[in-house]
Amino acid sequence: MTVTYVGVRHHSPACARLVRRTIAELRPAHVLVEGPADFNDRLDELLLGHTLPVAIFSHHRDGERRHASWTPFCAYSPEWVALTEGRAAGAEVRFIDLPAWHPAFAERSNRYTDAEERYAEATGRLCREFAVDNTDALWDHLVEIQDDDGMAERLAAYFDLVRGESAAGEDDTAREAYMARWIEAAEADAAGRPVVVVTGGFHRPALRALAGRTAPEKGWPEVPRPPDGATGGSYLVPYSFKRLDAFTGYQSGMPSPEYYQRVWEDGPQAAADALTETVVRSLRARKQIVSTADLIAARTLTEGLTRLRGHRAPARTDLLDGLVAALVTDDLEQRLPWTGRGPLRSGAHPAVVAMVRALSGDRVGRLAPGTPAPPLVHDVTAELERLGLDGAGHVTLDLTGEADLTRSRTLHRLRVLDVPGFRRESGPAGGADPVLEEVWSLTPDGDRLPALIEAGAYGATLREAAAAALDGRIAAAGPDMRALAAVLFDAALCGSADLSDRIALALRRGIAHAPDVGALGHVLGTVLGLWRHDRVLGTAGSPLFGAVIDGCVRRVLWQVEGVRGGPAPADLERLRALAAVRDAVLHAAEVIDLDRAAVLATAARVSADTAAPPDLRGAAFGLCWSLAGATGAAADPERAVRGAASPGVLGDWLAGLFALARDEVITAGNGSVLAVLDELVGHLTETDFLVALPALRQAFAFFPPRERETIARGLLERRGLRGSARSLLRTAASPELLAAAAELDLRATTLLTTEGLLKDPPP
């Protein structure tokens, strides 16, 4: 047999050493590696001399799906060692797996995703047999810290066991059949010279069984091509240990890449010693007290666990468990993260966080000069330089000026593509937001180049890429009205006017079936603002936008008239929806197929409906008041407030009123609603006041600070008092102190009354 199969676990130093040794001993004619066969013509580009880790980023888009995937390499990746050592040994080196766009990878964002879920039963039995927590600890115990002697046999037995009890899916079956064809072709071409095949261990048993079953093809297998009409490509991107680590989301290979990098470079004992010091320095830098005795204890405990568990050198879990035993004296509220797999959860002990970070590392790859990049990288670089946005600092933009509007759109396009280093500090937050100025923070970021390369999957220019990303969000939103409204606003900010009508059409279709009043209100506010403020965003007067406004107004009014329910906390989203209806009637009456009288009639019915929630009744009354204006069509406000005087509903009713008619309440002055409200609150018992207080606080939150000060001044004037209205809104004492003082006053009053010393106790 001229073919040697080396089954590996991705990102394993032990497997990388085995690959290196196998190639050195056999000096093969061909080294075949699990990887994208469509990148074979560009292997020289992959081996330019990059600083690892790096990855091949592949993207694909057609009429049915959009897909992106990564093939990452670090120094101890067996695939990387196979490529570099094979090339150094004079072998022909080739990738032999299907391209990343192939449907076999439709469910994978990472080529080197181990199939551990498929052989969980077998590995579960092994974990129980060897008394370890998970497959990572099992792998270290069986492979990573063992001597290299007999490694090939141990790995073969391990993968034969786990694959022997697991059925491959259709995707793996297709991949293995394709890889087998490459192996047959290489064997035929080698003419008796050795061939080394390096693949994931899960595939090794199947490839051994498949290869040689059929007559080899003449020449090398054809590389599949994407279907007609599809777009895609592959580029190298800098990668990082953070992206590679299972503790930060990567679900292939092993966690703690810095630990395994040290193992690859210096061995497990040196790795444990160095990382123990790294953890201690990290904790000390964070002002955690770690003494020399603690450091000695950590090393001693690590050594003891290593011996207890029968290891020749410290495994990763020996090191971590030893550090925890020595440095953590508190009770831990969470399981230690290395007893499972997945991202580090919030709330972890600071020492545990420091340990995980130290073993994860912060290495970031860098591409060699001259590495090809997608056109988007060059387009963005030129655009930022042309617009003066290629530096660092804060940039203030006037959205009414053409030059600044262009700069704003460029920055928003980068934002929707998730390119780091461009953060908007302030600016318009919705279609109805009248803010005409933006402030951006520009910061150099090492992740910017990888993000731009990956964003190149969307298009060759920034404008095209941002539009494609927004287009993807439209498809992902489906019938979600809020998501569609958010995409619409982003499209306006990016200057993607060609998408606006499409989104508006999707919104118009969804209005008739939207069950959520709050979502409708969000859509209405966004679209109304865009329809009105054309000078800034260029979307004014659109007939399609007008149809959305009309549909939303009709749907909101139809829905609120059917809402029933007793006292409950005010529904702020429902109130915002009615406020959007008010604004639409005031500012876009020409596109609404309802006259003001019809809207007023609906609002009057809701405000008089005792079965409707109090906040909705108050809002409906406020809608009448704000739309009726000086015509006198609204009911008497003072009478309406008295009608909602019950402590259990007063605050919620007022929240609705203030949300819709805040200006009218302020304009009416002291002789109207506020005077009646002052009277009503003044006659509440202490118990009733405490019942009403939370809702009253929420209701008055609709007034900005200046208007609350105006209300406070009116309270002083009605009582003939002088003083600072602002002082009524601010107090130097804490709420806790005021509550304690009130409780003390109540206890003193009760005691004085009981002892007969206070004949007329206060009410």
KADA-V851837 format. One record per residue. N is the residue number from 1. SS is DSSP state (~ for helix, > for strand, _ for the rest). Layout:
N_SS / N_SS
This chain:
1__ / 2__ / 3_> / 4_> / 5_> / 6_> / 7_> / 8_> / 9__ / 10__ / 11__ / 12__ / 13_~ / 14_~ / 15_~ / 16_~ / 17_~ / 18_~ / 19_~ / 20_~ / 21_~ / 22_~ / 23_~ / 24_~ / 25_~ / 26_~ / 27__ / 28__ / 29__ / 30_> / 31_> / 32_> / 33_> / 34_> / 35_> / 36_> / 37_~ / 38_~ / 39_~ / 40_~ / 41_~ / 42_~ / 43_~ / 44_~ / 45_~ / 46_~ / 47__ / 48__ / 49__ / 50__ / 51_> / 52__ / 53__ / 54_> / 55_> / 56_> / 57_> / 58_> / 59_> / 60_> / 61_> / 62__ / 63__ / 64__ / 65__ / 66_> / 67_> / 68_> / 69_> / 70_> / 71_> / 72_> / 73_> / 74__ / 75__ / 76__ / 77__ / 78_~ / 79_~ / 80_~ / 81_~ / 82_~ / 83_~ / 84_~ / 85_~ / 86_~ / 87_~ / 88_~ / 89__ / 90__ / 91__ / 92_> / 93_> / 94_> / 95_> / 96_> / 97_> / 98__ / 99__ / 100__ / 101__ / 102__ / 103_~ / 104_~ / 105_~ / 106__ / 107__ / 108__ / 109__ / 110_> / 111__ / 112__ / 113__ / 114__ / 115__ / 116_~ / 117_~ / 118_~ / 119_~ / 120_~ / 121_~ / 122_~ / 123_~ / 124_~ / 125_~ / 126_~ / 127_~ / 128_~ / 129_~ / 130_~ / 131__ / 132__ / 133__ / 134__ / 135_~ / 136_~ / 137_~ / 138_~ / 139_~ / 140_~ / 141_~ / 142_~ / 143_~ / 144_~ / 145__ / 146__ / 147__ / 148__ / 149__ / 150__ / 151_~ / 152_~ / 153_~ / 154_~ / 155_~ / 156_~ / 157_~ / 158_~ / 159_~ / 160_~ / 161_~ / 162_~ / 163_~ / 164_~ / 165__ / 166__ / 167__ / 168__ / 169__ / 170_~ / 171_~ / 172_~ / 173_~ / 174_~ / 175_~ / 176_~ / 177_~ / 178_~ / 179_~ / 180_~ / 181_~ / 182_~ / 183_~ / 184_~ / 185_~ / 186_~ / 187_~ / 188_~ / 189_~ / 190_~ / 191__ / 192__ / 193__ / 194__ / 195_> / 196_> / 197_> / 198_> / 199_> / 200_> / 201_~ / 202_~ / 203_~ / 204_~ / 205_~ / 206_~ / 207_~ / 208_~ / 209_~ / 210_~ / 211__ / 212__ / 213__ / 214__ / 215__ / 216__ / 217__ / 218__ / 219__ / 220__ / 221__ / 222__ / 223__ / 224__ / 225__ / 226__ / 227__ / 228__ / 229__ / 230__ / 231_> / 232_> / 233_> / 234_> / 235_> / 236_> / 237_> / 238_> / 239__ / 240_> / 241_~ / 242_~ / 243_~ / 244_~ / 245__ / 246_~ / 247_~ / 248_~ / 249__ / 250__ / 251__ / 252__ / 253__ / 254__ / 255__ / 256__ / 257_~ / 258_~ / 259_~ / 260_~ / 261_~ / 262_~ / 263_~ / 264_~ / 265_~ / 266_~ / 267__ / 268_~ / 269_~ / 270_~ / 271_~ / 272_~ / 273_~ / 274_~ / 275_~ / 276_~ / 277_~ / 278_~ / 279_~ / 280_~ / 281_~ / 282_~ / 283_~ / 284_~ / 285_~ / 286__ / 287__ / 288__ / 289__ / 290__ / 291__ / 292_~ / 293_~ / 294_~ / 295_~ / 296_~ / 297_~ / 298_~ / 299_~ / 300_~ / 301_~ / 302_~ / 303_~ / 304_~ / 305_~ / 306_~ / 307_~ / 308_~ / 309__ / 310__ / 311__ / 312__ / 313__ / 314__ / 315__ / 316_~ / 317_~ / 318_~ / 319_~ / 320_~ / 321_~ / 322_~ / 323_~ / 324_~ / 325_~ / 326_~ / 327_~ / 328__ / 329__ / 330__ / 331__ / 332__ / 333__ / 334__ / 335__ / 336__ / 337_~ / 338_~ / 339_~ / 340__ / 341__ / 342__ / 343__ / 344__ / 345__ / 346__ / 347__ / 348__ / 349__ / 350_~ / 351_~ / 352_~ / 353_~ / 354_~ / 355_~ / 356_~ / 357_~ / 358_~ / 359_~ / 360_~ / 361__ / 362__ / 363__ / 364_> / 365__ / 366_> / 367__ / 368__ / 369__ / 370__ / 371__ / 372__ / 373__ / 374__ / 375_~ / 376_~ / 377_~ / 378_~ / 379_~ / 380_~ / 381_~ / 382_~ / 383_~ / 384_~ / 385_~ / 386_~ / 387_~ / 388__ / 389__ / 390__ / 391__ / 392__ / 393_> / 394_> / 395_> / 396_> / 397_> / 398_> / 399__ / 400__ / 401__ / 402_~ / 403_~ / 404_~ / 405_~ / 406_~ / 407_~ / 408_~ / 409_~ / 410_~ / 411_~ / 412_~ / 413_~ / 414_~ / 415_~ / 416_~ / 417__ / 418__ / 419__ / 420__ / 421__ / 422_> / 423_> / 424_> / 425_> / 426_> / 427__ / 428__ / 429__ / 430__ / 431__ / 432__ / 433__ / 434__ / 435__ / 436__ / 437_> / 438_> / 439_> / 440_> / 441_> / 442_> / 443__ / 444__ / 445__ / 446__ / 447__ / 448_~ / 449_~ / 450_~ / 451_~ / 452_~ / 453_~ / 454_~ / 455_~ / 456__ / 457__ / 458__ / 459__ / 460__ / 461__ / 462_~ / 463_~ / 464_~ / 465_~ / 466_~ / 467_~ / 468_~ / 469_~ / 470_~ / 471_~ / 472_~ / 473_~ / 474_~ / 475_~ / 476_~ / 477_~ / 478__ / 479__ / 480__ / 481_~ / 482_~ / 483_~ / 484_~ / 485_~ / 486_~ / 487_~ / 488_~ / 489_~ / 490_~ / 491_~ / 492_~ / 493_~ / 494_~ / 495__ / 496__ / 497_~ / 498_~ / 499_~ / 500_~ / 501_~ / 502_~ / 503_~ / 504_~ / 505_~ / 506_~ / 507_~ / 508_~ / 509_~ / 510_~ / 511_~ / 512__ / 513__ / 514__ / 515__ / 516__ / 517_~ / 518_~ / 519_~ / 520_~ / 521_~ / 522_~ / 523_~ / 524_~ / 525_~ / 526_~ / 527_~ / 528_~ / 529_~ / 530_~ / 531_~ / 532_~ / 533__ / 534_~ / 535_~ / 536_~ / 537_~ / 538__ / 539__ / 540__ / 541__ / 542__ / 543_~ / 544_~ / 545_~ / 546_~ / 547_~ / 548_~ / 549_~ / 550_~ / 551_~ / 552_~ / 553_~ / 554_~ / 555_~ / 556_~ / 557_~ / 558_~ / 559_~ / 560_~ / 561__ / 562__ / 563__ / 564__ / 565__ / 566__ / 567__ / 568__ / 569__ / 570__ / 571__ / 572_~ / 573_~ / 574_~ / 575_~ / 576_~ / 577_~ / 578_~ / 579_~ / 580_~ / 581_~ / 582_~ / 583_~ / 584_~ / 585_~ / 586_~ / 587_~ / 588__ / 589_~ / 590_~ / 591_~ / 592__ / 593__ / 594__ / 595__ / 596_~ / 597_~ / 598_~ / 599_~ / 600_~ / 601_~ / 602_~ / 603_~ / 604_~ / 605_~ / 606_~ / 607_~ / 608_~ / 609__ / 610__ / 611__ / 612__ / 613__ / 614_~ / 615_~ / 616_~ / 617_~ / 618_~ / 619_~ / 620_~ / 621_~ / 622_~ / 623_~ / 624_~ / 625_~ / 626_~ / 627_~ / 628_~ / 629_~ / 630_~ / 631_~ / 632__ / 633__ / 634__ / 635__ / 636__ / 637_~ / 638_~ / 639_~ / 640_~ / 641_~ / 642_~ / 643_~ / 644__ / 645__ / 646__ / 647_~ / 648_~ / 649_~ / 650_~ / 651_~ / 652_~ / 653_~ / 654_~ / 655_~ / 656_~ / 657_~ / 658_~ / 659_~ / 660_~ / 661_~ / 662_~ / 663_~ / 664_~ / 665_~ / 666_~ / 667_~ / 668_~ / 669_~ / 670_~ / 671_~ / 672__ / 673_~ / 674_~ / 675_~ / 676_~ / 677_~ / 678_~ / 679_~ / 680_~ / 681_~ / 682_~ / 683__ / 684__ / 685__ / 686_~ / 687_~ / 688_~ / 689_~ / 690_~ / 691_~ / 692_~ / 693_~ / 694_~ / 695_~ / 696_~ / 697_~ / 698_~ / 699_~ / 700_~ / 701__ / 702__ / 703__ / 704__ / 705_~ / 706_~ / 707_~ / 708_~ / 709_~ / 710_~ / 711_~ / 712_~ / 713_~ / 714_~ / 715_~ / 716_~ / 717_~ / 718_~ / 719__ / 720__ / 721__ / 722__ / 723__ / 724__ / 725_~ / 726_~ / 727_~ / 728_~ / 729_~ / 730__ / 731__ / 732__ / 733__ / 734__ / 735_~ / 736_~ / 737_~ / 738_~ / 739_~ / 740_~ / 741_~ / 742_~ / 743_~ / 744_~ / 745_~ / 746_~ / 747_~ / 748_~ / 749_~ / 750_~ / 751_~ / 752_~ / 753_~ / 754_~ / 755__ / 756__ / 757__ / 758__ / 759__ / 760__ / 761__ / 762__ / 763__
